[in-house]
Amino acid sequence: MQQPGKCIFCGGTGLTKQHIWPNWLRKVIPRDANFHNQLNRHNVAFNPGKTSSMSVNEFQKQGHLGTRQVRNVCKKCNEGWMSEMEQKAQSMISEMIAGNSVTLAFDDCHTLANWVTMTMIMAEYIDTFTQAIPVIHRHFLYEFQMPPTGWKIWIGNFSGKDWKFRYRHATNVVTTVHEAMLHSNGKRKLSPNVQFSTMVIGKFIFHCASGPELLIEKCQWNDEWGLTKIWPIAKKKCFVFENKIIWPSKIIINDMMALAISEHLSKQMTGKTSK
Ligand SMILES: [Zn+2]
């Protein structure tokens, strides 16, 4: 997708090693494991909701998930706008991880949505085979400091046992039968074009979907899932309480619900029940 040695956001050179999840998180949420499991799931749907195929592979990696690093951004981005984006969100995220109530106005939703987008773009580099976020989306975040069109982000209130610091990523290739045939004949490469990421950090859970706008537009959650959309939102409408979002919401998302959330939209899009 990207030439080796070039910054994934600005295209500049001089790459530095960057933590996917900020290092200050270790002070807020203990890194109490010395290994983590990585599961890569890859779905292919020929015409949304029709025929599909799927591949899954799982393996164990050393160290806590929070220590994962990638060398894909330049020093200027890393120490510049990325660091600013992170600092802006830090206190809000810290409160949410601890389960302390926060009130989110439009600007807070924007700050949080930016951080989620940046972090989920970085996290996709854990497995480049299932990478689905296109270069144009990375450039958009860099250029405009807001999530690109075709992104939706939800937050929720989590309490569980298994999910303490967990990231799940499902990608789909949504294409036509014709394209798929060209692919099986070796004439066309099929790259994932839709991704669903779910992340739990302490009491804070977020979920995001990105891909072609028309497909993402259909991604919705009913109230009983306990997720509140923070992006996209209109500046003065769509807030649930006096133009603001109060977090945590009353619905508590547990381990089973988190797992279901991480797979639901992806399954819906491929029309297939997966592992
Ligand atoms: Zn850069």
Boltz pocket constraint, residues with backbone or C-beta under 6 A from the ligand:
constraints:
  - pocket:
      binder: B
      contacts: [[A, 7], [A, 8], [A, 9], [A, 10], [A, 11], [A, 12], [A, 73], [A, 74], [A, 75], [A, 76], [A, 77], [A, 78]]
      max_distance: 6.0
